[in-house]
């Protein structure tokens, strides 16, 4: 209570939430979009590899390209899994900061709004 004020707690909570949001945006804008573009180009390459009369001289192997497509698909699934983990972490941190905020209000003997009490109880059931 001496080190962390209610205002400081709100600021810390916003900072953590902002960090999670930034990571989420980076995953969506760079990892997912890059993987989707790569998947598109690999699909085009596979089509070229299957058209042997025209592109056989390039040495494209359909099996190798299919393996690369499978790998990129796995990467996209892992990126989606990462987004779910980020979302879950953000929810847990929000619940924790709400609980901590209410606990600080109680310790400082300030009035705790009934909505915050309900949200804290839901947060407790959510995380425990």
N, C-alpha and C positions, 0 to 999 in steps of 0.2 A: 504493500500500500504506500510505503514511503517513496519508493523508486518509480513506480508506474502509476500515473494519474489516469483518470477516466478519459481525459482528452488524449493522452498519450496512447492509451489502449485502442481508442477509435482510430487514431492515425496508424498505429501498427497493424491493425486489422485491415485497413484500407490498403496499406502497402503490401501485405501478404496476398490479398485478393488481386491486386494489380499485377503482382508477379505471376500468379497462376494464369491470369487472363492473357498476359503477354506470351507466356510459354504456349498456351493453347493456340493463340493466333499464329505464332511461328510454326507450330506443327501443321496447322491447316494450310497456311500460305506457302510454306516451303516444302515440307516433307510430302504431304498428300498431293499437292499440285504437281510437284516434280515427279513423283512416282507415277501419277496418271499420264503425264506427258511421255514418260519413258515407256509406259505400257502401250500407248498409242503407237509410238515409233517401232517398238518391237513387233507389234501386230502387223504393221506395214512390212517390216523385214521378213516376217514369216510368210506373208503373201508372196513376196518376191522369191523367197526360197522355194516355194511350191511351184512357181512358174519356171520350170527348169529350162525350157527352150530359150528363154530370154536372159535369165539371170544365173544360169549354172556356172558360167565362167567367173562369177564373183566368189564362188566357193562358199555360199551360204548353206548352212545345214539346218534344216527345219527342226531337228531334235534339239540341237543346242539352243536355238531360239525359243523353243517351247520350254526348255528348262529355265531360261532367263525370264520368260513370262511368268512361270510358276514362282520364281524367286521374288519378282516384283509384286506379285499378288500377295505373297506371304508378308512382304514388307508393308504393303498397304494395310493388311489386317493388323500388324503390330502397331502401326501408326494409329489406327482406330482404337486399339486396346490402350495405347498411351493416353489418348484423349479421354477415355473412360476413367482411367486412373487419376488424371488431372481433375476431372469433374468431381470424382468421389473425394479426393483430397480437399478440394475447395469447399465442398459441403461440410466435411468434417471440421475444417478450420473455422468456417462460419459458425457452426454449432458451438465449437469450443470458445470462440471469442464472445458469443452471446452469453454463454454460461459464465465466463469470467467477468464480463461486464455487469451482469446481475449480481454476482458474488461481491464485486467491488462496491456496488451500490448498497448492498445489505451491510457490508462491513463499515461503510462510511455513514450508515444509518440514514441514507437518502431514501426517498420514496421510490419503490419499484412499481412500474406500471403493470397492471394485470396481464396485458398482452405479452409483456416480456417474460413474466412468470410462466405463462402457457407455452411460449416458444421455448423456454429453457427446459421445461418438462418434456416437450416433444423432442428436443435435441438430445436430452438424456436417454430417452427411449431409442432414438435414432442411432446413437453411438455405442450404447452399452447393452 
